[in-house]
Amino acid sequence: MQHPDIEYKERYEQAEQTIGQLKHELAILKKMIFGIRHEKFVSAEASSQQLSLNIASE
């Protein structure tokens, strides 16, 4: 039978690793949403809702 402290240590280490991965993923998603203008994610739905100015080119 495994010592209970070892099982908790393994679970803690796995949780730490998962938290690190999720923090990294969250940082990437935040950058996509709130990042500089040319790096932002713009959905097709959002871009199709933009109004046209109907300006004739010269």
C-alpha positions in Angstrom: 0.0 0.0 0.0 1.3 3.4 -1.0 1.9 6.0 1.7 -0.9 8.7 1.6 1.6 11.6 1.6 3.2 10.3 -1.6 -0.2 10.2 -3.3 -1.0 13.7 -2.3 2.5 14.9 -3.4 1.9 13.3 -6.9 -1.6 14.9 -7.1 -0.2 18.3 -6.0 2.5 18.1 -8.7 0.0 17.1 -11.4 -2.3 20.0 -10.3 0.7 22.4 -10.4 1.5 21.3 -14.0 -2.1 21.6 -15.1 -2.4 25.1 -13.5 0.8 26.2 -15.4 -0.6 24.9 -18.7 -3.9 26.6 -18.1 -2.2 29.9 -17.2 -0.2 29.7 -20.4 -3.3 29.0 -22.5 -5.2 31.9 -20.8 -2.4 34.3 -21.5 -2.5 33.3 -25.2 -6.3 33.8 -25.4 -6.1 37.1 -23.6 -3.5 38.3 -26.1 -5.8 37.2 -28.9 -8.7 39.1 -27.5 -7.1 42.1 -25.9 -3.8 42.3 -27.7 -2.5 44.9 -30.1 -4.9 45.7 -32.9 -3.2 43.7 -35.7 -2.9 40.6 -33.4 -6.5 40.5 -32.2 -8.8 37.8 -33.2 -11.8 39.1 -35.2 -14.6 36.7 -35.8 -16.3 36.5 -39.2 -19.5 37.5 -37.5 -18.0 40.7 -36.1 -16.4 41.8 -39.4 -19.7 41.2 -41.3 -21.5 43.5 -39.0 -19.3 46.5 -39.9 -21.0 49.3 -41.9 -19.8 50.4 -45.2 -19.0 54.1 -45.8 -19.8 53.9 -49.6 -17.0 56.3 -50.5 -16.1 56.4 -54.2 -12.4 56.1 -55.0 -10.9 58.8 -57.3 
